[in-house]
Amino acid sequence: MKTLDMVKCGKTVTVEKLSGTGAVRRRMMDMGITRGTEIFVQKVAPLGDPIEFIIRGYALTLRKEDANRVEVTEK
């Protein structure tokens, strides 16, 4: 399955699964990354880290390490 850090700029994906445990998982869920949520990849930094996403109408920037924990499917 594809993870969020693998998605190209300009694509929209849907969250299928959020891996990880404890505080990291809870923080991601608090930011709105839950199953079924649509995420648009807006920008990628020149060196590939961090990545900016549009989630639920707001811009969210994640490190590649954190984006790797989100499994997605492309539309």
CHARMM-style PDB file with segment names, atoms N, HN, CA, C and O in Angstrom:
ATOM      1  N   MET     1       0.849  -1.179   0.000  1.00  0.00      PROA
ATOM      2  CA  MET     1       0.000   0.000   0.000  1.00  0.00      PROA
ATOM      3  C   MET     1       0.894   1.243   0.000  1.00  0.00      PROA
ATOM      4  O   MET     1       2.010   1.221   0.519  1.00  0.00      PROA
ATOM      5  N   LYS     2       0.391   2.301  -0.580  1.00  0.00      PROA
ATOM      6  HN  LYS     2      -0.516   2.318  -1.001  1.00  0.00      PROA
ATOM      7  CA  LYS     2       1.123   3.565  -0.702  1.00  0.00      PROA
ATOM      8  C   LYS     2       0.996   4.372   0.591  1.00  0.00      PROA
ATOM      9  O   LYS     2      -0.053   4.370   1.236  1.00  0.00      PROA
ATOM     10  N   THR     3       2.075   5.057   0.957  1.00  0.00      PROA
ATOM     11  HN  THR     3       2.926   5.058   0.433  1.00  0.00      PROA
ATOM     12  CA  THR     3       2.027   5.936   2.125  1.00  0.00      PROA
ATOM     13  C   THR     3       2.009   7.391   1.667  1.00  0.00      PROA
ATOM     14  O   THR     3       2.334   7.692   0.518  1.00  0.00      PROA
ATOM     15  N   LEU     4       1.633   8.272   2.556  1.00  0.00      PROA
ATOM     16  HN  LEU     4       1.368   8.027   3.489  1.00  0.00      PROA
ATOM     17  CA  LEU     4       1.421   9.680   2.226  1.00  0.00      PROA
ATOM     18  C   LEU     4       2.690  10.365   1.717  1.00  0.00      PROA
ATOM     19  O   LEU     4       2.602  11.288   0.907  1.00  0.00      PROA
ATOM     20  N   ASP     5       3.850   9.937   2.169  1.00  0.00      PROA
ATOM     21  HN  ASP     5       3.921   9.188   2.827  1.00  0.00      PROA
ATOM     22  CA  ASP     5       5.093  10.558   1.718  1.00  0.00      PROA
ATOM     23  C   ASP     5       5.458  10.196   0.280  1.00  0.00      PROA
ATOM     24  O   ASP     5       6.330  10.835  -0.309  1.00  0.00      PROA
ATOM     25  N   MET     6       4.810   9.186  -0.293  1.00  0.00      PROA
ATOM     26  HN  MET     6       4.102   8.667   0.186  1.00  0.00      PROA
ATOM     27  CA  MET     6       5.081   8.738  -1.672  1.00  0.00      PROA
ATOM     28  C   MET     6       4.221   9.443  -2.715  1.00  0.00      PROA
ATOM     29  O   MET     6       4.486   9.329  -3.912  1.00  0.00      PROA
ATOM     30  N   VAL     7       3.198  10.168  -2.276  1.00  0.00      PROA
ATOM     31  HN  VAL     7       2.983  10.261  -1.304  1.00  0.00      PROA
ATOM     32  CA  VAL     7       2.242  10.794  -3.186  1.00  0.00      PROA
ATOM     33  C   VAL     7       2.862  12.023  -3.834  1.00  0.00      PROA
ATOM     34  O   VAL     7       3.506  12.831  -3.165  1.00  0.00      PROA
ATOM     35  N   LYS     8       2.665  12.157  -5.130  1.00  0.00      PROA
ATOM     36  HN  LYS     8       2.142  11.500  -5.673  1.00  0.00      PROA
ATOM     37  CA  LYS     8       3.196  13.293  -5.891  1.00  0.00      PROA
ATOM     38  C   LYS     8       2.390  14.561  -5.617  1.00  0.00      PROA
ATOM     39  O   LYS     8       1.214  14.506  -5.258  1.00  0.00      PROA
ATOM     40  N   CYS     9       3.041  15.680  -5.794  1.00  0.00      PROA
ATOM     41  HN  CYS     9       3.997  15.724  -6.086  1.00  0.00      PROA
ATOM     42  CA  CYS     9       2.422  16.986  -5.624  1.00  0.00      PROA
ATOM     43  C   CYS     9       1.255  17.142  -6.604  1.00  0.00      PROA
ATOM     44  O   CYS     9       1.372  16.783  -7.776  1.00  0.00      PROA
ATOM     45  N   GLY    10       0.129  17.681  -6.120  1.00  0.00      PROA
ATOM     46  HN  GLY    10       0.034  17.973  -5.168  1.00  0.00      PROA
ATOM     47  CA  GLY    10      -1.031  17.903  -6.960  1.00  0.00      PROA
ATOM     48  C   GLY    10      -2.044  16.770  -6.956  1.00  0.00      PROA
ATOM     49  O   GLY    10      -3.078  16.875  -7.617  1.00  0.00      PROA
ATOM     50  N   LYS    11      -1.780  15.696  -6.235  1.00  0.00      PROA
ATOM     51  HN  LYS    11      -0.941  15.610  -5.699  1.00  0.00      PROA
ATOM     52  CA  LYS    11      -2.682  14.542  -6.181  1.00  0.00      PROA
ATOM     53  C   LYS    11      -3.549  14.598  -4.927  1.00  0.00      PROA
ATOM     54  O   LYS    11      -3.154  15.166  -3.908  1.00  0.00      PROA
ATOM     55  N   THR    12      -4.729  14.005  -5.016  1.00  0.00      PROA
ATOM     56  HN  THR    12      -5.050  13.543  -5.843  1.00  0.00      PROA
ATOM     57  CA  THR    12      -5.625  13.862  -3.871  1.00  0.00      PROA
ATOM     58  C   THR    12      -5.713  12.384  -3.519  1.00  0.00      PROA
ATOM     59  O   THR    12      -5.867  11.535  -4.398  1.00  0.00      PROA
ATOM     60  N   VAL    13      -5.615  12.083  -2.228  1.00  0.00      PROA
ATOM     61  HN  VAL    13      -5.491  12.772  -1.515  1.00  0.00      PROA
ATOM     62  CA  VAL    13      -5.668  10.704  -1.755  1.00  0.00      PROA
ATOM     63  C   VAL    13      -6.648  10.592  -0.599  1.00  0.00      PROA
ATOM     64  O   VAL    13      -7.069  11.598  -0.029  1.00  0.00      PROA
ATOM     65  N   THR    14      -7.008   9.363  -0.259  1.00  0.00      PROA
ATOM     66  HN  THR    14      -6.667   8.545  -0.722  1.00  0.00      PROA
ATOM     67  CA  THR    14      -7.889   9.090   0.862  1.00  0.00      PROA
ATOM     68  C   THR    14      -7.139   8.247   1.888  1.00  0.00      PROA
ATOM     69  O   THR    14      -6.464   7.282   1.530  1.00  0.00      PROA
ATOM     70  N   VAL    15      -7.259   8.611   3.155  1.00  0.00      PROA
ATOM     71  HN  VAL    15      -7.807   9.394   3.446  1.00  0.00      PROA
ATOM     72  CA  VAL    15      -6.582   7.884   4.235  1.00  0.00      PROA
ATOM     73  C   VAL    15      -7.263   6.533   4.438  1.00  0.00      PROA
ATOM     74  O   VAL    15      -8.484   6.458   4.575  1.00  0.00      PROA
ATOM     75  N   GLU    16      -6.464   5.472   4.455  1.00  0.00      PROA
ATOM     76  HN  GLU    16      -5.472   5.534   4.344  1.00  0.00      PROA
ATOM     77  CA  GLU    16      -6.962   4.123   4.704  1.00  0.00      PROA
ATOM     78  C   GLU    16      -6.608   3.643   6.100  1.00  0.00      PROA
ATOM     79  O   GLU    16      -7.422   3.010   6.772  1.00  0.00      PROA
ATOM     80  N   LYS    17      -5.378   3.950   6.540  1.00  0.00      PROA
ATOM     81  HN  LYS    17      -4.717   4.464   5.994  1.00  0.00      PROA
ATOM     82  CA  LYS    17      -4.922   3.447   7.826  1.00  0.00      PROA
ATOM     83  C   LYS    17      -3.861   4.377   8.389  1.00  0.00      PROA
ATOM     84  O   LYS    17      -3.061   4.949   7.648  1.00  0.00      PROA
ATOM     85  N   LEU    18      -3.866   4.520   9.698  1.00  0.00      PROA
ATOM     86  HN  LEU    18      -4.516   4.055  10.299  1.00  0.00      PROA
ATOM     87  CA  LEU    18      -2.878   5.330  10.403  1.00  0.00      PROA
ATOM     88  C   LEU    18      -2.099   4.401  11.318  1.00  0.00      PROA
ATOM     89  O   LEU    18      -2.645   3.869  12.284  1.00  0.00      PROA
ATOM     90  N   SER    19      -0.820   4.208  11.013  1.00  0.00      PROA
ATOM     91  HN  SER    19      -0.376   4.640  10.228  1.00  0.00      PROA
ATOM     92  CA  SER    19      -0.009   3.326  11.848  1.00  0.00      PROA
ATOM     93  C   SER    19       0.690   4.131  12.933  1.00  0.00      PROA
ATOM     94  O   SER    19       0.632   5.360  12.946  1.00  0.00      PROA
ATOM     95  N   GLY    20       1.338   3.437  13.825  1.00  0.00      PROA
ATOM     96  HN  GLY    20       1.385   2.438  13.814  1.00  0.00      PROA
ATOM     97  CA  GLY    20       1.991   4.101  14.949  1.00  0.00      PROA
ATOM     98  C   GLY    20       1.173   3.903  16.208  1.00  0.00      PROA
ATOM     99  O   GLY    20       0.036   3.435  16.160  1.00  0.00      PROA
ATOM    100  N   THR    21       1.761   4.263  17.326  1.00  0.00      PROA
ATOM    101  HN  THR    21       2.685   4.643  17.364  1.00  0.00      PROA
ATOM    102  CA  THR    21       1.085   4.078  18.603  1.00  0.00      PROA
ATOM    103  C   THR    21       1.301   5.291  19.490  1.00  0.00      PROA
ATOM    104  O   THR    21       2.148   6.143  19.220  1.00  0.00      PROA
ATOM    105  N   GLY    22       0.526   5.346  20.536  1.00  0.00      PROA
ATOM    106  HN  GLY    22      -0.161   4.654  20.755  1.00  0.00      PROA
ATOM    107  CA  GLY    22       0.707   6.347  21.576  1.00  0.00      PROA
ATOM    108  C   GLY    22       0.486   7.779  21.143  1.00  0.00      PROA
ATOM    109  O   GLY    22      -0.446   8.095  20.404  1.00  0.00      PROA
ATOM    110  N   ALA    23       1.377   8.643  21.629  1.00  0.00      PROA
ATOM    111  HN  ALA    23       2.134   8.386  22.229  1.00  0.00      PROA
ATOM    112  CA  ALA    23       1.230  10.082  21.445  1.00  0.00      PROA
ATOM    113  C   ALA    23       1.309  10.506  19.984  1.00  0.00      PROA
ATOM    114  O   ALA    23       0.618  11.439  19.575  1.00  0.00      PROA
ATOM    115  N   VAL    24       2.133   9.841  19.198  1.00  0.00      PROA
ATOM    116  HN  VAL    24       2.694   9.083  19.530  1.00  0.00      PROA
ATOM    117  CA  VAL    24       2.278  10.211  17.785  1.00  0.00      PROA
ATOM    118  C   VAL    24       0.968   9.961  17.042  1.00  0.00      PROA
ATOM    119  O   VAL    24       0.503  10.822  16.294  1.00  0.00      PROA
ATOM    120  N   ARG    25       0.382   8.800  17.244  1.00  0.00      PROA
ATOM    121  HN  ARG    25       0.760   8.102  17.851  1.00  0.00      PROA
ATOM    122  CA  ARG    25      -0.895   8.470  16.592  1.00  0.00      PROA
ATOM    123  C   ARG    25      -1.998   9.434  17.039  1.00  0.00      PROA
ATOM    124  O   ARG    25      -2.779   9.912  16.216  1.00  0.00      PROA
ATOM    125  N   ARG    26      -2.057   9.714  18.320  1.00  0.00      PROA
ATOM    126  HN  ARG    26      -1.422   9.326  18.988  1.00  0.00      PROA
ATOM    127  CA  ARG    26      -3.074  10.610  18.858  1.00  0.00      PROA
ATOM    128  C   ARG    26      -2.928  12.018  18.277  1.00  0.00      PROA
ATOM    129  O   ARG    26      -3.922  12.662  17.939  1.00  0.00      PROA
ATOM    130  N   ARG    27      -1.684  12.491  18.163  1.00  0.00      PROA
ATOM    131  HN  ARG    27      -0.877  11.968  18.437  1.00  0.00      PROA
ATOM    132  CA  ARG    27      -1.426  13.828  17.613  1.00  0.00      PROA
ATOM    133  C   ARG    27      -1.881  13.911  16.159  1.00  0.00      PROA
ATOM    134  O   ARG    27      -2.478  14.905  15.745  1.00  0.00      PROA
ATOM    135  N   MET    28      -1.594  12.856  15.381  1.00  0.00      PROA
ATOM    136  HN  MET    28      -1.109  12.048  15.718  1.00  0.00      PROA
ATOM    137  CA  MET    28      -2.009  12.832  13.975  1.00  0.00      PROA
ATOM    138  C   MET    28      -3.538  12.859  13.867  1.00  0.00      PROA
ATOM    139  O   MET    28      -4.092  13.556  13.017  1.00  0.00      PROA
ATOM    140  N   MET    29      -4.209  12.104  14.727  1.00  0.00      PROA
ATOM    141  HN  MET    29      -3.759  11.538  15.418  1.00  0.00      PROA
ATOM    142  CA  MET    29      -5.674  12.087  14.710  1.00  0.00      PROA
ATOM    143  C   MET    29      -6.240  13.443  15.130  1.00  0.00      PROA
ATOM    144  O   MET    29      -7.246  13.893  14.583  1.00  0.00      PROA
ATOM    145  N   ASP    30      -5.601  14.085  16.089  1.00  0.00      PROA
ATOM    146  HN  ASP    30      -4.783  13.719  16.533  1.00  0.00      PROA
ATOM    147  CA  ASP    30      -6.039  15.420  16.520  1.00  0.00      PROA
ATOM    148  C   ASP    30      -5.895  16.453  15.409  1.00  0.00      PROA
ATOM    149  O   ASP    30      -6.642  17.430  15.374  1.00  0.00      PROA
ATOM    150  N   MET    31      -4.938  16.245  14.497  1.00  0.00      PROA
ATOM    151  HN  MET    31      -4.331  15.450  14.526  1.00  0.00      PROA
ATOM    152  CA  MET    31      -4.742  17.157  13.370  1.00  0.00      PROA
ATOM    153  C   MET    31      -5.742  16.889  12.241  1.00  0.00      PROA
ATOM    154  O   MET    31      -5.753  17.609  11.242  1.00  0.00      PROA
ATOM    155  N   GLY    32      -6.575  15.868  12.392  1.00  0.00      PROA
ATOM    156  HN  GLY    32      -6.567  15.284  13.204  1.00  0.00      PROA
ATOM    157  CA  GLY    32      -7.611  15.596  11.398  1.00  0.00      PROA
ATOM    158  C   GLY    32      -7.298  14.455  10.453  1.00  0.00      PROA
ATOM    159  O   GLY    32      -8.058  14.216   9.514  1.00  0.00      PROA
ATOM    160  N   ILE    33      -6.209  13.747  10.671  1.00  0.00      PROA
ATOM    161  HN  ILE    33      -5.592  13.941  11.434  1.00  0.00      PROA
ATOM    162  CA  ILE    33      -5.853  12.628   9.802  1.00  0.00      PROA
ATOM    163  C   ILE    33      -6.526  11.373  10.347  1.00  0.00      PROA
ATOM    164  O   ILE    33      -5.985  10.694  11.220  1.00  0.00      PROA
ATOM    165  N   THR    34      -7.703  11.079   9.826  1.00  0.00      PROA
ATOM    166  HN  THR    34      -8.142  11.632   9.117  1.00  0.00      PROA
ATOM    167  CA  THR    34      -8.464   9.898  10.224  1.00  0.00      PROA
ATOM    168  C   THR    34      -8.890   9.134   8.986  1.00  0.00      PROA
ATOM    169  O   THR    34      -8.839   9.662   7.875  1.00  0.00      PROA
ATOM    170  N   ARG    35      -9.307   7.898   9.174  1.00  0.00      PROA
ATOM    171  HN  ARG    35      -9.348   7.469  10.077  1.00  0.00      PROA
ATOM    172  CA  ARG    35      -9.710   7.054   8.054  1.00  0.00      PROA
ATOM    173  C   ARG    35     -10.838   7.703   7.256  1.00  0.00      PROA
ATOM    174  O   ARG    35     -11.815   8.192   7.823  1.00  0.00      PROA
ATOM    175  N   GLY    36     -10.687   7.698   5.929  1.00  0.00      PROA
ATOM    176  HN  GLY    36      -9.893   7.301   5.469  1.00  0.00      PROA
ATOM    177  CA  GLY    36     -11.690   8.258   5.043  1.00  0.00      PROA
ATOM    178  C   GLY    36     -11.483   9.729   4.707  1.00  0.00      PROA
ATOM    179  O   GLY    36     -12.182  10.262   3.845  1.00  0.00      PROA
ATOM    180  N   THR    37     -10.555  10.385   5.353  1.00  0.00      PROA
ATOM    181  HN  THR    37      -9.987   9.952   6.053  1.00  0.00      PROA
ATOM    182  CA  THR    37     -10.279  11.801   5.107  1.00  0.00      PROA
ATOM    183  C   THR    37      -9.542  11.975   3.779  1.00  0.00      PROA
ATOM    184  O   THR    37      -8.616  11.224   3.472  1.00  0.00      PROA
ATOM    185  N   GLU    38      -9.955  12.965   2.998  1.00  0.00      PROA
ATOM    186  HN  GLU    38     -10.707  13.576   3.247  1.00  0.00      PROA
ATOM    187  CA  GLU    38      -9.268  13.271   1.753  1.00  0.00      PROA
ATOM    188  C   GLU    38      -8.149  14.262   2.030  1.00  0.00      PROA
ATOM    189  O   GLU    38      -8.322  15.227   2.776  1.00  0.00      PROA
ATOM    190  N   ILE    39      -6.989  14.005   1.412  1.00  0.00      PROA
ATOM    191  HN  ILE    39      -6.848  13.221   0.806  1.00  0.00      PROA
ATOM    192  CA  ILE    39      -5.816  14.855   1.593  1.00  0.00      PROA
ATOM    193  C   ILE    39      -5.272  15.241   0.224  1.00  0.00      PROA
ATOM    194  O   ILE    39      -5.073  14.385  -0.638  1.00  0.00      PROA
ATOM    195  N   PHE    40      -5.033  16.542   0.030  1.00  0.00      PROA
ATOM    196  HN  PHE    40      -5.194  17.237   0.730  1.00  0.00      PROA
ATOM    197  CA  PHE    40      -4.456  17.059  -1.201  1.00  0.00      PROA
ATOM    198  C   PHE    40      -3.002  17.437  -0.923  1.00  0.00      PROA
ATOM    199  O   PHE    40      -2.720  18.174   0.022  1.00  0.00      PROA
ATOM    200  N   VAL    41      -2.081  16.932  -1.747  1.00  0.00      PROA
ATOM    201  HN  VAL    41      -2.311  16.334  -2.514  1.00  0.00      PROA
ATOM    202  CA  VAL    41      -0.662  17.248  -1.579  1.00  0.00      PROA
ATOM    203  C   VAL    41      -0.396  18.565  -2.305  1.00  0.00      PROA
ATOM    204  O   VAL    41      -0.443  18.622  -3.534  1.00  0.00      PROA
ATOM    205  N   GLN    42      -0.119  19.619  -1.542  1.00  0.00      PROA
ATOM    206  HN  GLN    42      -0.082  19.572  -0.544  1.00  0.00      PROA
ATOM    207  CA  GLN    42       0.020  20.949  -2.124  1.00  0.00      PROA
ATOM    208  C   GLN    42       1.461  21.276  -2.512  1.00  0.00      PROA
ATOM    209  O   GLN    42       1.711  21.688  -3.645  1.00  0.00      PROA
ATOM    210  N   LYS    43       2.405  21.100  -1.599  1.00  0.00      PROA
ATOM    211  HN  LYS    43       2.202  20.766  -0.679  1.00  0.00      PROA
ATOM    212  CA  LYS    43       3.803  21.474  -1.876  1.00  0.00      PROA
ATOM    213  C   LYS    43       4.750  20.458  -1.256  1.00  0.00      PROA
ATOM    214  O   LYS    43       4.447  19.824  -0.245  1.00  0.00      PROA
ATOM    215  N   VAL    44       5.910  20.325  -1.899  1.00  0.00      PROA
ATOM    216  HN  VAL    44       6.156  20.840  -2.720  1.00  0.00      PROA
ATOM    217  CA  VAL    44       6.997  19.529  -1.344  1.00  0.00      PROA
ATOM    218  C   VAL    44       8.231  20.421  -1.319  1.00  0.00      PROA
ATOM    219  O   VAL    44       8.549  21.074  -2.313  1.00  0.00      PROA
ATOM    220  N   ALA    45       8.923  20.450  -0.189  1.00  0.00      PROA
ATOM    221  HN  ALA    45       8.664  19.920   0.618  1.00  0.00      PROA
ATOM    222  CA  ALA    45      10.126  21.267  -0.062  1.00  0.00      PROA
ATOM    223  C   ALA    45      11.183  20.799  -1.062  1.00  0.00      PROA
ATOM    224  O   ALA    45      11.153  19.645  -1.490  1.00  0.00      PROA
ATOM    225  N   PRO    46      12.106  21.665  -1.436  1.00  0.00      PROA
ATOM    226  CA  PRO    46      13.124  21.319  -2.436  1.00  0.00      PROA
ATOM    227  C   PRO    46      13.898  20.038  -2.137  1.00  0.00      PROA
ATOM    228  O   PRO    46      14.245  19.302  -3.060  1.00  0.00      PROA
ATOM    229  N   LEU    47      14.171  19.765  -0.882  1.00  0.00      PROA
ATOM    230  HN  LEU    47      13.889  20.363  -0.131  1.00  0.00      PROA
ATOM    231  CA  LEU    47      14.888  18.538  -0.535  1.00  0.00      PROA
ATOM    232  C   LEU    47      13.948  17.397  -0.144  1.00  0.00      PROA
ATOM    233  O   LEU    47      14.398  16.348   0.317  1.00  0.00      PROA
ATOM    234  N   GLY    48      12.640  17.605  -0.328  1.00  0.00      PROA
ATOM    235  HN  GLY    48      12.274  18.457  -0.702  1.00  0.00      PROA
ATOM    236  CA  GLY    48      11.658  16.558  -0.088  1.00  0.00      PROA
ATOM    237  C   GLY    48      11.101  16.488   1.321  1.00  0.00      PROA
ATOM    238  O   GLY    48      10.244  15.650   1.600  1.00  0.00      PROA
ATOM    239  N   ASP    49      11.563  17.342   2.208  1.00  0.00      PROA
ATOM    240  HN  ASP    49      12.260  18.023   1.982  1.00  0.00      PROA
ATOM    241  CA  ASP    49      11.094  17.292   3.591  1.00  0.00      PROA
ATOM    242  C   ASP    49      11.072  18.703   4.152  1.00  0.00      PROA
ATOM    243  O   ASP    49      12.129  19.334   4.147  1.00  0.00      PROA
ATOM    244  N   PRO    50       9.985  19.250   4.628  1.00  0.00      PROA
ATOM    245  CA  PRO    50       8.665  18.684   4.864  1.00  0.00      PROA
ATOM    246  C   PRO    50       7.744  18.763   3.641  1.00  0.00      PROA
ATOM    247  O   PRO    50       8.123  19.255   2.579  1.00  0.00      PROA
ATOM    248  N   ILE    51       6.527  18.261   3.831  1.00  0.00      PROA
ATOM    249  HN  ILE    51       6.218  17.860   4.694  1.00  0.00      PROA
ATOM    250  CA  ILE    51       5.513  18.235   2.776  1.00  0.00      PROA
ATOM    251  C   ILE    51       4.276  18.965   3.299  1.00  0.00      PROA
ATOM    252  O   ILE    51       3.873  18.770   4.446  1.00  0.00      PROA
ATOM    253  N   GLU    52       3.675  19.812   2.448  1.00  0.00      PROA
ATOM    254  HN  GLU    52       4.003  19.970   1.517  1.00  0.00      PROA
ATOM    255  CA  GLU    52       2.473  20.550   2.852  1.00  0.00      PROA
ATOM    256  C   GLU    52       1.239  19.912   2.238  1.00  0.00      PROA
ATOM    257  O   GLU    52       1.208  19.622   1.042  1.00  0.00      PROA
ATOM    258  N   PHE    53       0.225  19.695   3.064  1.00  0.00      PROA
ATOM    259  HN  PHE    53       0.251  19.930   4.035  1.00  0.00      PROA
ATOM    260  CA  PHE    53      -1.029  19.070   2.644  1.00  0.00      PROA
ATOM    261  C   PHE    53      -2.204  19.991   2.953  1.00  0.00      PROA
ATOM    262  O   PHE    53      -2.117  20.857   3.823  1.00  0.00      PROA
ATOM    263  N   ILE    54      -3.300  19.792   2.231  1.00  0.00      PROA
ATOM    264  HN  ILE    54      -3.371  19.088   1.525  1.00  0.00      PROA
ATOM    265  CA  ILE    54      -4.566  20.446   2.560  1.00  0.00      PROA
ATOM    266  C   ILE    54      -5.478  19.347   3.094  1.00  0.00      PROA
ATOM    267  O   ILE    54      -5.820  18.403   2.381  1.00  0.00      PROA
ATOM    268  N   ILE    55      -5.869  19.484   4.370  1.00  0.00      PROA
ATOM    269  HN  ILE    55      -5.591  20.250   4.949  1.00  0.00      PROA
ATOM    270  CA  ILE    55      -6.715  18.503   5.041  1.00  0.00      PROA
ATOM    271  C   ILE    55      -7.874  19.238   5.685  1.00  0.00      PROA
ATOM    272  O   ILE    55      -7.664  20.151   6.485  1.00  0.00      PROA
ATOM    273  N   ARG    56      -9.081  18.855   5.350  1.00  0.00      PROA
ATOM    274  HN  ARG    56      -9.252  18.114   4.700  1.00  0.00      PROA
ATOM    275  CA  ARG    56     -10.283  19.443   5.953  1.00  0.00      PROA
ATOM    276  C   ARG    56     -10.294  20.970   5.873  1.00  0.00      PROA
ATOM    277  O   ARG    56     -10.777  21.635   6.790  1.00  0.00      PROA
ATOM    278  N   GLY    57      -9.766  21.529   4.784  1.00  0.00      PROA
ATOM    279  HN  GLY    57      -9.374  20.989   4.039  1.00  0.00      PROA
ATOM    280  CA  GLY    57      -9.819  22.961   4.557  1.00  0.00      PROA
ATOM    281  C   GLY    57      -8.676  23.773   5.144  1.00  0.00      PROA
ATOM    282  O   GLY    57      -8.690  25.000   5.044  1.00  0.00      PROA
ATOM    283  N   TYR    58      -7.694  23.133   5.750  1.00  0.00      PROA
ATOM    284  HN  TYR    58      -7.683  22.136   5.831  1.00  0.00      PROA
ATOM    285  CA  TYR    58      -6.559  23.894   6.261  1.00  0.00      PROA
ATOM    286  C   TYR    58      -5.248  23.272   5.799  1.00  0.00      PROA
ATOM    287  O   TYR    58      -5.199  22.098   5.432  1.00  0.00      PROA
ATOM    288  N   ALA    59      -4.189  24.070   5.823  1.00  0.00      PROA
ATOM    289  HN  ALA    59      -4.228  25.023   6.122  1.00  0.00      PROA
ATOM    290  CA  ALA    59      -2.866  23.602   5.395  1.00  0.00      PROA
ATOM    291  C   ALA    59      -2.143  22.980   6.584  1.00  0.00      PROA
ATOM    292  O   ALA    59      -2.111  23.545   7.677  1.00  0.00      PROA
ATOM    293  N   LEU    60      -1.570  21.819   6.351  1.00  0.00      PROA
ATOM    294  HN  LEU    60      -1.595  21.359   5.464  1.00  0.00      PROA
ATOM    295  CA  LEU    60      -0.831  21.091   7.375  1.00  0.00      PROA
ATOM    296  C   LEU    60       0.503  20.665   6.796  1.00  0.00      PROA
ATOM    297  O   LEU    60       0.559  20.100   5.704  1.00  0.00      PROA
ATOM    298  N   THR    61       1.569  20.931   7.515  1.00  0.00      PROA
ATOM    299  HN  THR    61       1.524  21.391   8.402  1.00  0.00      PROA
ATOM    300  CA  THR    61       2.898  20.535   7.073  1.00  0.00      PROA
ATOM    301  C   THR    61       3.398  19.419   7.971  1.00  0.00      PROA
ATOM    302  O   THR    61       3.399  19.539   9.196  1.00  0.00      PROA
ATOM    303  N   LEU    62       3.829  18.318   7.337  1.00  0.00      PROA
ATOM    304  HN  LEU    62       3.828  18.220   6.342  1.00  0.00      PROA
ATOM    305  CA  LEU    62       4.342  17.167   8.072  1.00  0.00      PROA
ATOM    306  C   LEU    62       5.741  16.809   7.608  1.00  0.00      PROA
ATOM    307  O   LEU    62       6.103  17.022   6.451  1.00  0.00      PROA
ATOM    308  N   ARG    63       6.518  16.263   8.529  1.00  0.00      PROA
ATOM    309  HN  ARG    63       6.224  16.091   9.469  1.00  0.00      PROA
ATOM    310  CA  ARG    63       7.807  15.712   8.149  1.00  0.00      PROA
ATOM    311  C   ARG    63       7.567  14.417   7.386  1.00  0.00      PROA
ATOM    312  O   ARG    63       6.534  13.768   7.554  1.00  0.00      PROA
ATOM    313  N   LYS    64       8.509  14.055   6.564  1.00  0.00      PROA
ATOM    314  HN  LYS    64       9.348  14.581   6.428  1.00  0.00      PROA
ATOM    315  CA  LYS    64       8.406  12.832   5.776  1.00  0.00      PROA
ATOM    316  C   LYS    64       8.245  11.614   6.690  1.00  0.00      PROA
ATOM    317  O   LYS    64       7.502  10.685   6.371  1.00  0.00      PROA
ATOM    318  N   GLU    65       8.932  11.624   7.803  1.00  0.00      PROA
ATOM    319  HN  GLU    65       9.535  12.378   8.062  1.00  0.00      PROA
ATOM    320  CA  GLU    65       8.869  10.527   8.773  1.00  0.00      PROA
ATOM    321  C   GLU    65       7.439  10.312   9.285  1.00  0.00      PROA
ATOM    322  O   GLU    65       6.994   9.174   9.431  1.00  0.00      PROA
ATOM    323  N   ASP    66       6.723  11.412   9.557  1.00  0.00      PROA
ATOM    324  HN  ASP    66       7.084  12.337   9.438  1.00  0.00      PROA
ATOM    325  CA  ASP    66       5.344  11.311  10.028  1.00  0.00      PROA
ATOM    326  C   ASP    66       4.396  10.945   8.895  1.00  0.00      PROA
ATOM    327  O   ASP    66       3.459  10.174   9.103  1.00  0.00      PROA
ATOM    328  N   ALA    67       4.623  11.486   7.700  1.00  0.00      PROA
ATOM    329  HN  ALA    67       5.384  12.112   7.531  1.00  0.00      PROA
ATOM    330  CA  ALA    67       3.779  11.179   6.551  1.00  0.00      PROA
ATOM    331  C   ALA    67       3.895   9.704   6.164  1.00  0.00      PROA
ATOM    332  O   ALA    67       2.971   9.142   5.575  1.00  0.00      PROA
ATOM    333  N   ASN    68       5.002   9.088   6.487  1.00  0.00      PROA
ATOM    334  HN  ASN    68       5.753   9.544   6.965  1.00  0.00      PROA
ATOM    335  CA  ASN    68       5.231   7.675   6.188  1.00  0.00      PROA
ATOM    336  C   ASN    68       4.312   6.769   7.004  1.00  0.00      PROA
ATOM    337  O   ASN    68       4.140   5.604   6.644  1.00  0.00      PROA
ATOM    338  N   ARG    69       3.723   7.257   8.076  1.00  0.00      PROA
ATOM    339  HN  ARG    69       3.863   8.203   8.368  1.00  0.00      PROA
ATOM    340  CA  ARG    69       2.848   6.464   8.936  1.00  0.00      PROA
ATOM    341  C   ARG    69       1.407   6.412   8.439  1.00  0.00      PROA
ATOM    342  O   ARG    69       0.586   5.688   9.002  1.00  0.00      PROA
ATOM    343  N   VAL    70       1.092   7.172   7.393  1.00  0.00      PROA
ATOM    344  HN  VAL    70       1.759   7.761   6.937  1.00  0.00      PROA
ATOM    345  CA  VAL    70      -0.285   7.260   6.894  1.00  0.00      PROA
ATOM    346  C   VAL    70      -0.404   6.482   5.586  1.00  0.00      PROA
ATOM    347  O   VAL    70       0.208   6.853   4.584  1.00  0.00      PROA
ATOM    348  N   GLU    71      -1.186   5.412   5.592  1.00  0.00      PROA
ATOM    349  HN  GLU    71      -1.684   5.111   6.406  1.00  0.00      PROA
ATOM    350  CA  GLU    71      -1.420   4.627   4.384  1.00  0.00      PROA
ATOM    351  C   GLU    71      -2.624   5.199   3.646  1.00  0.00      PROA
ATOM    352  O   GLU    71      -3.661   5.480   4.248  1.00  0.00      PROA
ATOM    353  N   VAL    72      -2.472   5.370   2.321  1.00  0.00      PROA
ATOM    354  HN  VAL    72      -1.630   5.142   1.832  1.00  0.00      PROA
ATOM    355  CA  VAL    72      -3.504   6.044   1.523  1.00  0.00      PROA
ATOM    356  C   VAL    72      -3.778   5.292   0.227  1.00  0.00      PROA
ATOM    357  O   VAL    72      -2.995   4.444  -0.200  1.00  0.00      PROA
ATOM    358  N   THR    73      -4.914   5.626  -0.390  1.00  0.00      PROA
ATOM    359  HN  THR    73      -5.551   6.315  -0.044  1.00  0.00      PROA
ATOM    360  CA  THR    73      -5.218   5.169  -1.754  1.00  0.00      PROA
ATOM    361  C   THR    73      -5.484   6.387  -2.611  1.00  0.00      PROA
ATOM    362  O   THR    73      -6.095   7.354  -2.155  1.00  0.00      PROA
ATOM    363  N   GLU    74      -5.025   6.344  -3.861  1.00  0.00      PROA
ATOM    364  HN  GLU    74      -4.529   5.558  -4.232  1.00  0.00      PROA
ATOM    365  CA  GLU    74      -5.241   7.474  -4.766  1.00  0.00      PROA
ATOM    366  C   GLU    74      -6.638   7.401  -5.355  1.00  0.00      PROA
ATOM    367  O   GLU    74      -7.221   6.328  -5.508  1.00  0.00      PROA
ATOM    368  N   LYS    75      -7.158   8.580  -5.681  1.00  0.00      PROA
ATOM    369  HN  LYS    75      -6.685   9.452  -5.557  1.00  0.00      PROA
ATOM    370  CA  LYS    75      -8.489   8.676  -6.298  1.00  0.00      PROA
ATOM    371  C   LYS    75      -8.374   8.424  -7.779  1.00  0.00      PROA
ATOM    372  OT1 LYS    75      -9.378   8.457  -8.490  1.00  0.00      PROA
TER     373      LYS     75
END
